[in-house]
Amino acid sequence: MTDASFSVLDLLDLPPLERELFLHLARNGPNDAQGLAAATGHDEAAVREALLALSKRRRLELQADGQFGVVMGKVSKGRAHDG
Protein backbone atom coordinates (compact mmCIF):
# COMPACT_ATOMS: atom_id res chain seq x y z
CA MET A 1 0.00 0.00 0.00
CA THR A 2 1.45 3.34 -0.98
CA ASP A 3 0.73 6.76 0.43
CA ALA A 4 -0.10 8.10 -3.05
CA SER A 5 -3.08 5.85 -3.75
CA PHE A 6 -5.51 3.82 -1.69
CA SER A 7 -8.14 1.57 -3.14
CA VAL A 8 -10.93 -0.46 -1.67
CA LEU A 9 -8.78 -3.54 -2.23
CA ASP A 10 -6.11 -2.03 0.03
CA LEU A 11 -8.58 -2.39 2.88
CA LEU A 12 -8.02 -6.12 2.68
CA ASP A 13 -4.34 -5.61 3.53
CA LEU A 14 -5.12 -3.78 6.77
CA PRO A 15 -5.14 -5.71 10.05
CA PRO A 16 -8.74 -6.50 11.11
CA LEU A 17 -9.03 -3.83 13.83
CA GLU A 18 -7.57 -1.12 11.59
CA ARG A 19 -9.94 -2.11 8.78
CA GLU A 20 -12.92 -2.06 11.16
CA LEU A 21 -12.02 1.37 12.55
CA PHE A 22 -11.35 2.84 9.10
CA LEU A 23 -14.71 1.61 7.81
CA HIS A 24 -16.51 2.81 10.94
CA LEU A 25 -15.03 6.29 10.52
CA ALA A 26 -15.76 6.32 6.78
CA ARG A 27 -19.40 5.42 7.42
CA ASN A 28 -20.06 7.43 10.58
CA GLY A 29 -17.69 10.39 10.45
CA PRO A 30 -14.91 11.53 12.78
CA ASN A 31 -14.63 10.19 16.32
CA ASP A 32 -12.06 9.88 19.09
CA ALA A 33 -10.48 6.75 20.55
CA GLN A 34 -12.86 6.59 23.50
CA GLY A 35 -15.92 6.93 21.28
CA LEU A 36 -14.62 4.33 18.83
CA ALA A 37 -13.87 1.90 21.65
CA ALA A 38 -17.42 2.29 22.94
CA ALA A 39 -18.94 1.98 19.45
CA THR A 40 -16.93 -1.09 18.44
CA GLY A 41 -16.56 -2.88 21.79
CA HIS A 42 -12.75 -2.96 21.59
CA ASP A 43 -10.28 -2.03 24.32
CA GLU A 44 -9.46 1.69 24.19
CA ALA A 45 -5.68 1.04 24.28
CA ALA A 46 -5.94 -1.28 21.27
CA VAL A 47 -8.09 1.29 19.46
CA ARG A 48 -5.52 4.03 20.14
CA GLU A 49 -2.72 1.83 18.80
CA ALA A 50 -4.68 1.04 15.63
CA LEU A 51 -5.57 4.71 15.12
CA LEU A 52 -1.91 5.69 15.42
CA ALA A 53 -0.94 3.01 12.89
CA LEU A 54 -3.56 4.29 10.45
CA SER A 55 -2.36 7.84 11.02
CA LYS A 56 1.23 6.84 10.26
CA ARG A 57 -0.01 5.32 6.98
CA ARG A 58 -1.79 8.63 6.29
CA ARG A 59 -5.20 6.96 6.17
CA LEU A 60 -6.50 9.02 9.11
CA GLU A 61 -5.85 12.54 10.27
CA LEU A 62 -6.11 13.92 13.77
CA GLN A 63 -8.42 16.91 13.65
CA ALA A 64 -8.20 20.04 15.80
CA ASP A 65 -11.02 18.78 18.05
CA GLY A 66 -9.08 15.58 18.88
CA GLN A 67 -11.14 13.33 16.64
CA PHE A 68 -9.80 11.14 13.86
CA GLY A 69 -11.16 11.50 10.35
CA VAL A 70 -10.66 9.39 7.25
CA VAL A 71 -8.29 10.60 4.55
CA MET A 72 -9.69 9.59 1.20
CA GLY A 73 -7.53 9.34 -1.90
CA LYS A 74 -8.25 11.14 -5.13
CA VAL A 75 -10.68 9.45 -7.45
CA SER A 76 -10.33 9.90 -11.18
CA LYS A 77 -13.24 9.63 -13.54
CA GLY A 78 -13.02 6.88 -16.11
CA ARG A 79 -14.22 7.25 -19.64
CA ALA A 80 -17.19 5.31 -20.83
CA HIS A 81 -16.44 3.08 -23.78
CA ASP A 82 -18.78 2.97 -26.71
CA GLY A 83 -19.16 -0.70 -27.46
Stockholm file with secondary structure:
# STOCKHOLM 1.0

chainA/1-83         MTDASFSVLDLLDLPPLERELFLHLARNGPNDAQGLAAATGHDEAAVREALLALSKRRRLELQADGQFGVVMGKVSKGRAHDG
#=GR chainA/1-83 SS CCSSCCCGGGGGGSCHHHHHHHHHHHHHCCBCHHHHHHHHTCCHHHHHHHHHHHHHTTSEEECTTSCEEECCCCCCCCCCCCC
#=GC SS_cons        CCSSCCCGGGGGGSCHHHHHHHHHHHHHCCBCHHHHHHHHTCCHHHHHHHHHHHHHTTSEEECTTSCEEECCCCCCCCCCCCC
//
